[in-house]
Amino acid sequence: MSSSTELPASDFASLERAVSHGVVQRPLSTEEEQTFPQLTQAGSHTDAYLEETRTGLVLAQEAEATPPAHIRSPSQSTLVSASFSHHGPSDPEKRVKESDVKLVTWLEGDPENPRNWGTGKKWLQTFLPSLLAFLSGFASAIITGGMPEMAAHFDVSERVVNLTVCVFVIGFGLGPLILSPLSEMYGRRIVYIVSMGLFAIFTIPECVTDSFAVLVVFRFIAGCMASGVMCNAAGSIGDVWSVNERGNKMATFSAVLFASPCLGPLVGGYITLGAGWRWMWWVLLIFSGVVWVFTSLLLVETYAPTLLKWRAQKLRKETGDSSIMTEQERQGRPLSEVANESLLRPLVMLTTEPIMTAFSAYLCLIYALLYAFFFAYPIVFLPHGFNTGEVGLCFMSILVGIALVAVTGVPLQELYYQRQVAKHNGHPPPEARLPLMMGCSILLPISLFIFAATSIESVHWAGALVSGIPFGFALVGIYISANTYLAVTFSQYSASAMAAKTFIRSLCGAAASVFTLPMYEGIGNLWAGMVWAFISVAMLPIPFIFFFYGAQIRGRSTMASSS
């Protein structure tokens, strides 16, 4: 095996040579994984493209046909096969020819590197995906403010009208399986612009159709398009902020994900009262159109692999040197392979990884509760004389809880985490992310028991209303902690981990939108609420188990990080 010459600006080749020949027989450190992405399974993740060199180019070193054991695909016995490997072509002869490949890197202090942008530009590129995420969440629930009127117009029952929410949320889950690979291949901006533009277009038939079947079909398609932001927004934030900087930004984004659907019934209810249910759709169309134009003008590409690929293309054109390429181009992964990984690996993780299974189950409960309450609140508050607009106002209590966790729970969690950073010399275990979830897992059943006990017509409505505050607090606190824990634990497979939990949680949210009304009608308000409370009690031990035994469980995992 020949040796290639490393450029003076980097020790890239020497480390890869040592790993290839078995000199380095240990898991790579976080810093090495981020600097040398071809040695990990995280080749397309922004954090894996941080290398800066004086010249902006570094010579690649050919690798052996078989990668070292510690960086192989986790198991040949699972569906996660060699097709998921990111270590380049499998043909040994082709690998030898790659010895002269020059990989494009960032220059030292490169102004085009999103991590080096000014604070104002970073915040703008954080705000815009968050705005799109707000639009998507808002669109999923605005129609709950006019369900009775829609049922009367289409001459169907309210149970059937609930399908318009169900299919939209199903689209949330299925869309990322298609759109995530596209963003990896072509960048985030194009996915945002095209998917949200199509979302606005597919909202038009919803404004004018008199066919309920047409409405349901286009709601599903719109949900798939709206998921484009859901599978990319968190990544966009990670593109521009370092790991130590992004904590409060991700917490704010998570709060937006839950706050925006809660505003839907409020806005939809008052629009229906004042202008009729059709105007819910027109307002949604106008809002989505304005947001799309605003975003199209101001949103820029932030995905490092795409930005470096554009630079490599420009250099090849200017110099005529075809050996200049990016790590992503060197891997040469076709769209079919990326799509195969996007579809299969999440399912494998859900069925073979206990951590993934347990936390996804908890997130399923959270998402199901959120959408169940869109149908439970009218059942509880309308008998007290509330109109649809006032029922929407009741969701403000949940928003208060969401705001409280953002200004109290998240900072306290961050304080604890920073102490663990100092205690563990900058490398705290993933379990350091769980204390907020532990506290909220206790608060959630308390809020649900209060809601259940005060949801019957003979009890004053104030109790059910106030229960929304601890409910909103627990909802977002659990989501933030669980989401972060999964991302850190499966750092090399974070995209698949996020796709897995998004897919399964969306299915549960969709199911809740369908069976909540029959459940309340069948067993009554009290026991329907108690069912949710008892399920939350069953979920309560999950964060505690992983806080105390997470290290041992991760040690037996084929995909989780060991530290």
C-alpha positions in Angstrom: 0.0 0.0 0.0 1.6 3.3 -1.1 1.8 6.3 1.0 0.5 9.7 -0.1 2.0 13.0 0.9 0.2 15.1 3.4 0.0 18.9 2.9 1.9 20.8 5.5 -1.2 22.5 6.8 -2.7 19.2 8.1 -1.8 16.0 9.8 -4.7 14.4 8.0 -2.8 11.7 6.2 -0.7 10.6 9.1 -3.7 9.8 11.3 -5.5 8.0 8.5 -2.4 5.9 7.7 -2.0 4.9 11.4 -5.7 3.8 11.5 -5.5 2.0 8.2 -2.5 -0.1 9.3 -3.9 -0.9 12.7 -1.6 1.4 14.7 -4.6 3.2 16.1 -6.8 0.5 17.7 -9.2 2.6 19.6 -12.5 4.5 19.1 -11.8 7.9 17.6 -12.2 10.9 19.9 -14.9 13.4 19.2 -12.3 15.9 17.9 -10.9 13.2 15.5 -14.3 12.2 14.3 -15.1 15.9 13.5 -11.8 16.5 11.7 -11.6 13.2 9.8 -15.2 12.4 8.8 -14.2 9.6 6.4 -13.2 7.5 9.5 -16.7 7.6 10.9 -20.2 6.8 9.9 -21.1 10.5 10.3 -19.6 11.6 7.0 -22.5 13.9 6.0 -23.0 15.6 9.4 -21.9 19.2 9.7 -19.9 18.6 12.8 -17.8 16.2 10.7 -16.6 19.0 8.4 -14.7 21.4 10.6 -11.2 20.9 9.3 -9.5 24.2 8.5 -6.1 24.3 6.6 -3.8 27.1 5.4 -4.2 26.1 1.8 -7.8 24.9 1.8 -6.7 21.5 0.3 -5.4 18.4 1.8 -4.1 15.2 0.2 -6.2 12.1 0.8 -4.6 8.8 1.8 -5.9 5.6 0.3 -7.5 3.2 2.7 -7.4 -0.6 2.9 -10.2 -2.5 1.2 -11.5 -3.5 4.6 -11.8 -0.8 7.2 -10.5 -1.4 10.8 -12.9 -3.2 13.1 -13.7 -0.3 15.2 -15.1 1.7 12.3 -17.0 -1.0 10.5 -20.8 -1.1 10.1 -22.2 -2.3 13.5 -23.4 -5.7 12.5 -23.4 -7.9 9.4 -26.4 -9.7 10.8 -28.7 -6.7 10.7 -30.2 -4.8 7.9 -27.5 -2.1 8.5 -25.2 -3.7 5.9 -22.1 -2.6 4.1 -24.2 -0.4 1.9 -24.3 2.0 4.7 -20.5 2.3 5.0 -19.1 5.8 4.3 -15.5 4.7 3.8 -15.4 5.2 0.1 -15.5 2.8 -2.9 -15.1 -0.9 -2.2 -12.9 -1.6 -5.3 -9.3 -1.8 -4.1 -7.9 -0.7 -7.5 -10.0 2.4 -7.4 -8.8 3.1 -3.9 -5.2 3.1 -5.0 -6.0 5.6 -7.7 -7.4 7.9 -5.0 -4.0 8.4 -3.4 -3.6 11.7 -5.2 -7.1 13.1 -4.4 -7.0 16.6 -2.9 -9.8 17.1 -0.4 -11.3 20.6 -0.2 -11.4 22.0 3.4 -12.2 25.3 5.0 -9.4 27.9 5.0 -8.2 29.1 8.4 -10.7 31.6 9.6 -12.7 31.1 6.4 -15.5 33.7 6.1 -17.6 31.3 4.0 -17.6 28.7 6.9 -21.0 29.1 8.6 -19.4 28.6 12.0 -17.3 31.8 11.3 -20.2 34.0 10.3 -21.1 37.1 12.3 -23.6 36.7 15.2 -26.3 38.6 13.3 -26.2 36.4 10.3 -26.1 33.3 12.4 -29.3 34.4 14.3 -31.0 35.2 11.0 -30.2 31.7 9.7 -31.5 30.3 13.0 -34.7 32.4 12.9 -35.7 31.5 9.3 -35.9 27.7 9.7 -37.6 28.3 13.1 -40.2 30.4 11.3 -40.8 27.7 8.8 -41.1 25.2 11.6 -43.7 27.5 13.3 -45.7 27.6 10.0 -45.6 23.8 9.7 -46.8 23.2 13.3 -49.4 26.0 13.0 -50.8 24.5 9.8 -51.2 21.1 11.4 -53.7 22.4 14.0 -55.4 25.5 12.8 -58.3 23.6 11.4 -59.2 22.2 14.8 -60.8 25.6 15.4 -63.5 25.0 12.9 -64.2 21.2 13.0 -68.0 21.4 13.7 -68.5 23.8 10.8 -66.4 21.8 8.4 -68.3 18.6 9.4 -71.6 20.4 8.7 -70.4 21.7 5.3 -69.1 18.4 4.1 -72.0 16.4 5.6 -69.7 14.1 7.6 -69.2 13.4 11.3 -66.6 15.2 13.4 -64.8 11.9 13.7 -64.3 11.8 9.9 -63.2 15.5 9.8 -60.5 14.6 12.2 -58.8 12.7 9.4 -57.7 16.1 8.0 -55.4 16.4 11.0 -54.5 12.7 11.0 -53.2 12.5 7.4 -51.3 15.8 7.8 -49.4 14.4 10.8 -48.7 11.1 9.0 -47.1 13.2 6.3 -44.9 14.7 8.9 -43.6 11.3 9.6 -43.2 10.0 6.1 -41.8 13.1 4.5 -38.4 13.0 6.2 -37.7 9.5 4.8 -37.8 11.1 1.4 -36.6 14.6 2.0 -33.7 13.9 4.3 -31.6 12.1 1.6 -32.3 15.0 -0.8 -31.0 17.5 1.7 -27.8 15.4 2.1 -27.2 15.3 -1.6 -28.3 18.8 -2.6 -28.2 21.0 0.5 -30.8 22.3 2.9 -31.9 25.5 1.2 -33.2 23.9 -1.9 -35.2 21.4 0.2 -36.7 24.3 2.3 -37.6 26.4 -0.7 -39.1 23.7 -2.9 -40.9 21.8 -0.2 -42.5 24.9 1.5 -43.3 26.3 -1.9 -45.1 23.1 -2.8 -46.8 23.2 0.6 -48.3 26.6 -0.2 -49.4 25.4 -3.7 -51.1 22.3 -2.2 -52.9 24.5 0.3 -54.8 26.2 -2.6 -57.2 23.2 -3.3 -57.9 23.1 0.5 -59.2 26.6 0.2 -61.7 26.0 -2.6 -62.6 22.3 -2.8 -66.1 21.0 -1.9 -64.9 17.4 -2.0 -63.9 16.0 1.4 -61.8 13.3 -0.3 -59.8 16.0 -2.2 -59.3 17.9 1.0 -57.9 14.8 2.7 -55.6 13.9 -0.2 -54.1 17.4 -0.3 -53.7 17.6 3.4 -51.6 14.5 3.3 -49.4 15.9 0.5 -49.1 19.2 2.3 -48.0 17.4 5.5 -45.3 15.6 3.5 -44.1 18.9 2.1 -44.2 20.6 5.5 -41.9 17.9 6.9 -39.1 19.3 4.9 -38.4 21.9 7.5 -38.9 19.4 10.4 -36.1 17.1 9.1 -33.7 20.0 8.5 -34.3 22.9 10.9 -32.3 21.4 13.8 -29.5 20.6 11.4 -29.5 24.2 10.2 -29.0 25.4 13.7 -26.2 23.0 14.2 -24.6 24.2 10.9 -24.0 27.7 12.2 -23.5 27.2 16.0 -20.9 25.0 17.7 -22.0 22.3 20.1 -21.3 24.5 23.1 -23.3 27.4 21.6 -26.4 25.8 20.3 -28.1 24.7 23.6 -30.4 27.6 24.1 -31.1 27.9 20.3 -32.2 24.2 20.2 -34.3 24.7 23.3 -36.0 27.7 21.7 -36.6 25.7 18.5 -38.1 22.8 20.5 -40.4 25.3 22.2 -41.5 26.6 18.8 -42.4 23.1 17.7 -44.9 22.7 20.5 -46.1 26.3 20.8 -47.1 26.7 17.1 -49.7 23.9 17.1 -51.1 25.3 20.3 -51.8 28.6 18.6 -53.6 26.9 15.8 -56.9 26.3 17.6 -56.9 29.8 19.0 -56.4 31.5 15.6 -58.7 29.0 13.8 -61.4 29.3 16.4 -61.7 33.1 16.1 -61.4 33.1 12.3 -64.3 30.7 12.1 -66.4 32.8 14.4 -65.7 36.0 12.6 -65.4 35.0 8.9 -66.3 31.4 8.5 -64.2 28.2 8.3 -63.1 28.7 4.7 -61.0 31.7 5.9 -58.9 29.4 8.0 -57.5 28.0 4.8 -57.1 31.3 3.1 -55.3 32.8 6.1 -53.0 29.7 6.2 -52.3 30.2 2.4 -51.5 33.9 2.8 -49.3 33.2 5.8 -47.4 30.4 4.0 -47.0 32.5 0.9 -45.6 35.5 2.8 -43.2 33.3 4.8 -42.1 31.5 1.7 -41.2 34.7 -0.1 -39.5 36.1 3.0 -37.5 32.9 3.4 -36.6 32.6 -0.3 -35.0 36.0 -0.2 -33.1 35.7 3.0 -32.3 32.1 3.6 -28.8 30.9 2.5 -27.2 27.5 2.3 -25.6 26.5 5.6 -24.8 22.8 5.0 -21.0 22.5 5.1 -20.7 19.5 2.7 -22.8 21.3 0.1 -20.8 24.6 0.5 -17.5 22.7 0.1 -18.8 20.8 -2.9 -19.7 24.1 -4.6 -16.1 25.3 -3.8 -14.7 22.1 -5.3 -16.7 22.4 -8.4 -15.5 26.0 -8.9 -11.8 24.9 -8.3 -12.1 22.1 -10.8 -13.5 24.4 -13.4 -10.9 27.1 -12.8 -7.9 24.7 -12.6 -9.0 21.8 -14.7 -7.7 19.5 -11.9 -10.3 16.7 -11.6 -8.5 15.3 -8.5 -10.0 18.2 -6.4 -13.1 17.0 -4.6 -14.8 17.0 -1.2 -15.1 14.1 1.2 -18.7 13.7 0.2 -17.8 13.4 -3.4 -15.0 11.0 -2.6 -17.4 8.7 -0.9 -19.5 8.7 -4.1 -22.7 7.6 -2.4 -25.5 7.6 -5.0 -28.9 8.9 -4.1 -30.3 5.4 -4.1 -27.8 4.3 -1.4 -28.6 7.4 0.7 -32.3 6.8 0.3 -31.9 3.1 1.2 -30.1 4.1 4.4 -32.7 6.7 5.2 -35.5 4.1 4.9 -33.9 1.1 6.5 -31.5 2.2 9.3 -34.2 4.1 11.3 -36.3 0.9 11.3 -33.3 -1.2 12.4 -32.6 1.3 15.2 -36.2 1.2 16.4 -36.3 -2.6 16.6 -32.8 -3.4 17.8 -31.6 -0.5 20.0 -33.2 -0.5 23.5 -32.3 3.2 24.0 -34.0 4.1 20.7 -37.0 2.0 21.5 -37.6 3.4 25.0 -37.1 7.1 24.3 -39.1 6.9 21.0 -41.9 5.4 23.0 -41.8 8.3 25.5 -41.7 10.8 22.6 -44.7 9.0 21.0 -46.6 9.6 24.2 -45.6 13.3 24.2 -46.7 13.8 20.6 -49.9 11.8 21.0 -50.8 13.9 24.1 -50.3 17.1 22.2 -52.6 16.2 19.4 -55.1 14.4 21.7 -55.6 17.7 23.6 -56.6 19.5 20.4 -59.7 17.3 20.5 -60.0 16.8 24.3 -60.2 20.6 25.1 -63.4 21.2 23.0 -65.0 18.2 24.7 -64.1 19.5 28.1 -64.7 23.3 27.7 -67.6 23.6 25.3 -70.1 22.2 27.8 -69.1 25.1 30.2 -70.4 27.6 27.6 -67.2 28.4 25.8 -67.2 29.2 22.1 -64.6 27.8 19.7 -62.5 31.0 20.1 -62.5 30.7 23.8 -61.6 27.1 23.7 -58.6 28.1 21.6 -57.7 30.6 24.4 -57.5 27.7 26.8 -54.4 26.6 25.0 -52.6 29.7 26.3 -52.1 27.8 29.6 -50.0 25.2 27.8 -48.1 28.1 26.2 -47.4 29.5 29.6 -45.9 26.2 30.7 -43.8 26.1 27.5 -42.5 29.6 28.3 -41.7 28.6 31.9 -39.7 25.6 30.9 -37.7 27.7 28.5 -36.8 30.4 31.1 -36.4 28.1 34.1 -36.0 24.4 33.4 -33.7 24.7 30.4 -31.2 27.1 32.1 -31.1 24.9 35.2 -30.5 21.9 33.0 -27.7 23.8 31.2 -26.2 24.8 34.6 -26.1 21.1 35.6 -24.6 20.1 32.3 -21.8 22.6 32.5 -20.9 21.3 35.9 -20.7 17.8 34.4 -18.5 19.2 31.6 -16.1 20.5 34.2 -16.2 17.3 36.2 -15.5 15.1 33.2 -12.8 17.2 31.6 -15.0 18.5 28.8 -16.5 15.1 27.9 -19.7 14.5 30.1 -21.7 11.4 29.5 -24.9 11.6 27.5 -26.8 11.0 30.8 -25.9 14.5 31.9 -28.8 15.6 29.6 -31.4 13.7 31.5 -32.1 15.6 34.8 -34.7 17.9 33.2 -36.5 14.9 31.7 -36.5 13.2 35.1 -38.2 16.1 36.8 -40.7 16.5 34.0 -41.5 12.8 33.9 -42.9 13.3 37.5 -44.7 16.5 36.6 -46.5 15.1 33.5 -48.7 12.5 35.3 -49.5 15.0 38.0 -50.8 17.5 35.3 -52.8 14.7 33.6 -54.4 13.5 36.8 -55.5 17.0 37.6 -56.9 17.5 34.1 -58.7 14.1 34.3 -60.3 14.9 37.7 -61.4 18.4 36.7 -62.6 17.5 33.1 -66.1 16.5 34.0 -68.9 19.0 33.6 -69.9 19.1 37.3 -66.4 20.4 38.2 -65.4 24.0 37.6 -63.3 24.5 34.4 -60.5 26.4 36.2 -58.8 23.2 37.3 -58.6 21.8 33.8 -57.4 25.1 32.5 -54.6 25.5 35.1 -53.4 21.9 34.5 -52.2 23.0 31.1 -49.3 25.0 32.7 -47.5 21.9 34.2 -48.5 19.9 31.2 -46.8 22.4 28.8 -43.8 22.5 31.1 -43.4 18.7 31.2 -44.2 18.3 27.5 -41.3 20.4 26.2 -38.9 19.5 29.0 -39.2 15.8 28.2 -38.9 16.5 24.5 -35.8 18.6 24.8 -34.0 16.2 27.1 -35.0 13.1 25.2 -34.2 14.6 21.8 -30.7 15.8 23.0 -30.0 12.4 24.6 -30.7 10.5 21.4 -28.6 12.9 19.3 -25.6 12.6 21.6 -25.9 8.9 22.2 -26.2 8.1 18.5 -23.9 10.9 17.4 -22.6 8.9 14.4 -26.1 8.0 13.4 -28.0 11.1 14.5 -29.8 11.6 11.2 -31.2 8.1 11.4 -32.0 8.4 15.0 -34.0 11.6 14.4 -35.8 10.1 11.4 -36.7 7.0 13.5 -38.3 9.0 16.3 -39.9 11.5 14.0 -41.6 8.7 12.0 -42.9 6.8 14.9 -44.0 9.8 17.0 -45.9 11.2 14.0 -47.8 8.0 13.5 -48.8 8.1 17.2 -49.8 11.8 16.9 -51.9 10.9 13.9 -53.5 8.0 15.7 -54.3 10.2 18.7 -56.1 12.6 16.5 -58.4 9.8 15.3 -59.2 7.9 18.5 -59.4 10.7 21.1 -63.0 11.6 20.3 -64.3 8.0 20.3 -62.4 7.4 23.5 -63.9 10.3 25.4 -67.3 9.5 24.0 -67.0 5.8 25.0 -65.5 5.9 28.5 -66.2 9.5 29.6 -64.0 12.5 30.3 -62.7 11.2 33.6 -61.5 7.8 32.6 -60.2 9.0 29.2 -58.0 11.4 31.0 -57.0 8.8 33.5 -55.8 6.5 30.6 -53.3 9.1 29.6 -52.2 9.7 33.2 -51.6 6.0 33.8 -49.6 5.6 30.6 -47.4 8.5 31.7 -46.9 6.8 35.0 -45.7 3.7 33.2 -43.2 5.8 31.2 -41.9 7.6 34.3 -39.0 5.3 35.1 -37.4 5.6 31.7 -35.2 8.6 32.3 -34.2 7.3 35.8 -33.2 3.9 34.4 -31.0 5.4 31.8 -29.6 8.1 34.1 -28.2 5.4 36.5 -27.6 2.5 34.0 -27.2 4.3 30.7 -23.5 3.7 30.5 -23.9 -0.1 30.8 -26.7 -0.1 28.3 -24.7 1.9 25.8 -21.8 -0.4 26.3 -23.9 -3.3 24.9 -25.2 -1.3 22.0 -23.8 -1.7 18.4 -24.6 1.9 17.5 -24.5 4.1 20.6 -21.4 6.0 21.6 -19.6 4.6 24.6 -18.8 8.0 26.2 
